[in-house]
């Protein structure tokens, strides 16, 4: 990873993503979505989005490894300074730079698009941390032409990036010294937004101290999360895969739905994906919902990658025979 950025098909990403994405997905070549042009926004032209913000009206949570990459490699932009200010203003835990509840309430309480708040990363008509933007921004498109499966392809790809982001933020924090029990106890002592964020903008000082107790100060911690990827770029893909598999088996016990057959299937899945369509109900979800976050499914990395390859063939290689459904 000599460059600060790399291309995943039509997507420009920070280079720290590269070793966490399976080569079978990295090798895919796909164009931008036709007729989507942020410089000539069709939604603004149709008076559906406000011109002062376009679709950039939501403040994102940023995972630890992207913050670390931004601090080390990111250009000196407005957005980078915003993240530095968030760290100073007690808006972070070891996994994320977090959206304060006051901002979330503002975003959910608006009705007129003219009132939409601007994402703090938005500057001069675009994103000032573009390569380091979170997965929800990478995968969002305001428009999808035919074929219909194009939506499912991008949605499955965004679903993979979401799972990588969540699992990596958890796994890297643990590798850099976080004790999960201490993390849960700290948040558990502040059970609602009013106590955790007393002024709606900054964490309670005691909560912030407990979250970071025995860890490096936040800037150094985030940089260490990023550095872990660099130091383990030949193994991080398998490490995250194993972390996710073990996590899913644990979830079965926590949720009270033990399934020995499913657990064994998870453990025995191959290390390389093959095209495999989702079941009909999950296909409907891919066609209707915007990004299936890890809270909405219990898939492994290999399963989502199989969905991506399946939809890729449907959209970009329609003459491929014997697509498994």
BELCORGI-V888225 format. One record per residue. N is the residue number from 0. RES is the residue in one letter. SS is DSSP state (hx for helix, st for strand, lp for the rest). PSI is psi as a letter, one per 40 degrees, with the letter a starting at -180 (* if undefined). Layout:
# BELCORGI-V888225
((N,RES,SS,PSI) (N,RES,SS,PSI))
This chain:
# BELCORGI-V888225
((0,X,lp,g) (1,X,lp,d) (2,X,lp,i) (3,X,lp,e) (4,X,st,i) (5,X,st,i) (6,X,st,h) (7,X,st,g) (8,X,lp,b) (9,X,lp,e) (10,X,st,h) (11,X,st,h) (12,X,st,i) (13,X,st,i) (14,X,hx,d) (15,X,hx,e) (16,X,hx,d) (17,X,hx,d) (18,X,hx,e) (19,X,hx,e) (20,X,lp,h) (21,X,lp,i) (22,X,hx,d) (23,X,hx,d) (24,X,hx,d) (25,X,hx,d) (26,X,lp,e) (27,X,lp,h) (28,X,lp,h) (29,X,lp,i) (30,X,lp,i) (31,X,lp,i) (32,X,lp,h) (33,X,lp,i) (34,X,lp,e) (35,X,lp,h) (36,X,lp,h) (37,X,hx,d) (38,X,hx,e) (39,X,hx,g) (40,X,lp,h) (41,X,hx,d) (42,X,hx,d) (43,X,hx,d) (44,X,hx,d) (45,X,lp,e) (46,X,lp,f) (47,X,lp,d) (48,X,lp,i) (49,X,lp,i) (50,X,lp,d) (51,X,lp,e) (52,X,lp,d) (53,X,lp,b) (54,X,lp,e) (55,X,lp,g) (56,X,lp,e) (57,X,lp,h) (58,X,lp,h) (59,X,lp,i) (60,X,lp,i) (61,X,st,h) (62,X,st,i) (63,X,hx,d) (64,X,hx,d) (65,X,hx,d) (66,X,hx,d) (67,X,hx,d) (68,X,hx,d) (69,X,hx,d) (70,X,hx,d) (71,X,hx,d) (72,X,hx,e) (73,X,lp,i) (74,X,lp,i) (75,X,lp,g) (76,X,lp,i) (77,X,hx,d) (78,X,hx,d) (79,X,hx,d) (80,X,hx,d) (81,X,hx,d) (82,X,hx,d) (83,X,hx,d) (84,X,hx,d) (85,X,hx,d) (86,X,hx,d) (87,X,hx,d) (88,X,lp,e) (89,X,lp,f) (90,X,lp,f) (91,X,st,i) (92,X,lp,i) (93,X,lp,e) (94,X,lp,d) (95,X,st,i) (96,X,st,h) (97,X,lp,i) (98,X,lp,h) (99,X,lp,i) (100,X,hx,d) (101,X,hx,d) (102,X,hx,d) (103,X,hx,d) (104,X,hx,d) (105,X,hx,d) (106,X,hx,d) (107,X,hx,e) (108,X,lp,e) (109,X,lp,i) (110,X,lp,d) (111,X,lp,h) (112,X,hx,d) (113,X,hx,e) (114,X,hx,e) (115,X,lp,h) (116,X,lp,i) (117,X,lp,h) (118,X,lp,h) (119,X,lp,e) (120,X,lp,e) (121,X,st,h) (122,X,st,h) (123,X,lp,f) (124,X,lp,e) (125,X,st,a) (126,X,st,h) (127,X,lp,e) (128,X,lp,f) (129,X,hx,d) (130,X,hx,d) (131,X,hx,e) (132,X,lp,i) (133,X,lp,i) (134,X,hx,d) (135,X,hx,d) (136,X,hx,d) (137,X,hx,d) (138,X,hx,e) (139,X,lp,h) (140,X,lp,i) (141,X,lp,e) (142,X,lp,h) (143,X,lp,h) (144,X,lp,i) (145,X,lp,i) (146,X,lp,i) (147,X,lp,d) (148,X,hx,e) (149,X,hx,d) (150,X,hx,d) (151,X,hx,d) (152,X,hx,d) (153,X,hx,d) (154,X,hx,d) (155,X,hx,d) (156,X,hx,d) (157,X,hx,d) (158,X,hx,d) (159,X,hx,d) (160,X,hx,d) (161,X,hx,d) (162,X,hx,d) (163,X,hx,d) (164,X,hx,d) (165,X,hx,d) (166,X,hx,d) (167,X,hx,d) (168,X,hx,d) (169,X,hx,d) (170,X,hx,d) (171,X,hx,d) (172,X,hx,d) (173,X,hx,d) (174,X,hx,d) (175,X,lp,e) (176,X,lp,e) (177,X,lp,h) (178,X,lp,h) (179,X,hx,d) (180,X,hx,d) (181,X,hx,d) (182,X,hx,d) (183,X,hx,d) (184,X,hx,d) (185,X,hx,d) (186,X,hx,d) (187,X,hx,d) (188,X,lp,e) (189,X,lp,g) (190,X,lp,e) (191,X,lp,i) (192,X,hx,d) (193,X,hx,d) (194,X,hx,d) (195,X,hx,d) (196,X,lp,g) (197,X,lp,d) (198,X,lp,e) (199,X,lp,e) (200,X,lp,d) (201,X,lp,i) (202,X,lp,i) (203,X,lp,h) (204,X,hx,d) (205,X,hx,d) (206,X,hx,d) (207,X,hx,d) (208,X,hx,d) (209,X,hx,d) (210,X,hx,d) (211,X,hx,e) (212,X,lp,h) (213,X,lp,e) (214,X,lp,i) (215,X,lp,i) (216,X,lp,i) (217,X,hx,d) (218,X,hx,d) (219,X,hx,d) (220,X,hx,d) (221,X,hx,d) (222,X,hx,d) (223,X,hx,d) (224,X,hx,d) (225,X,hx,d) (226,X,hx,d) (227,X,hx,d) (228,X,hx,d) (229,X,hx,d) (230,X,hx,e) (231,X,lp,f) (232,X,lp,e) (233,X,lp,e) (234,X,lp,e) (235,X,hx,d) (236,X,hx,d) (237,X,hx,d) (238,X,hx,d) (239,X,hx,d) (240,X,hx,d) (241,X,hx,d) (242,X,hx,d) (243,X,hx,d) (244,X,hx,d) (245,X,hx,d) (246,X,hx,d) (247,X,hx,d) (248,X,hx,d) (249,X,hx,d) (250,X,hx,d) (251,X,hx,d) (252,X,hx,d) (253,X,hx,d) (254,X,lp,e) (255,X,lp,f) (256,X,lp,g) (257,X,lp,h) (258,X,lp,g) (259,X,hx,d) (260,X,hx,d) (261,X,hx,d) (262,X,hx,d) (263,X,hx,d) (264,X,hx,d) (265,X,hx,d) (266,X,hx,d) (267,X,hx,e) (268,X,lp,i) (269,X,lp,i) (270,X,lp,e) (271,X,lp,h) (272,X,lp,i) (273,X,lp,i) (274,X,lp,h) (275,X,lp,h) (276,X,lp,i) (277,X,lp,i) (278,X,lp,i) (279,X,hx,d) (280,X,hx,d) (281,X,hx,d) (282,X,hx,d) (283,X,hx,d) (284,X,hx,d) (285,X,hx,d) (286,X,hx,e) (287,X,hx,d) (288,X,lp,i) (289,X,lp,h) (290,X,lp,h) (291,X,lp,g) (292,X,lp,i) (293,X,hx,e) (294,X,hx,e) (295,X,hx,e) (296,X,lp,i) (297,X,lp,f) (298,X,lp,i) (299,X,lp,i) (300,X,hx,d) (301,X,hx,d) (302,X,hx,d) (303,X,hx,d) (304,X,hx,d) (305,X,hx,d) (306,X,hx,d) (307,X,hx,d) (308,X,hx,d) (309,X,hx,d) (310,X,hx,d) (311,X,hx,d) (312,X,hx,d) (313,X,hx,d) (314,X,hx,d) (315,X,hx,e) (316,X,lp,g) (317,X,lp,e) (318,X,lp,e) (319,X,lp,h) (320,X,lp,i) (321,X,lp,f) (322,X,lp,h) (323,X,lp,h) (324,X,lp,*))
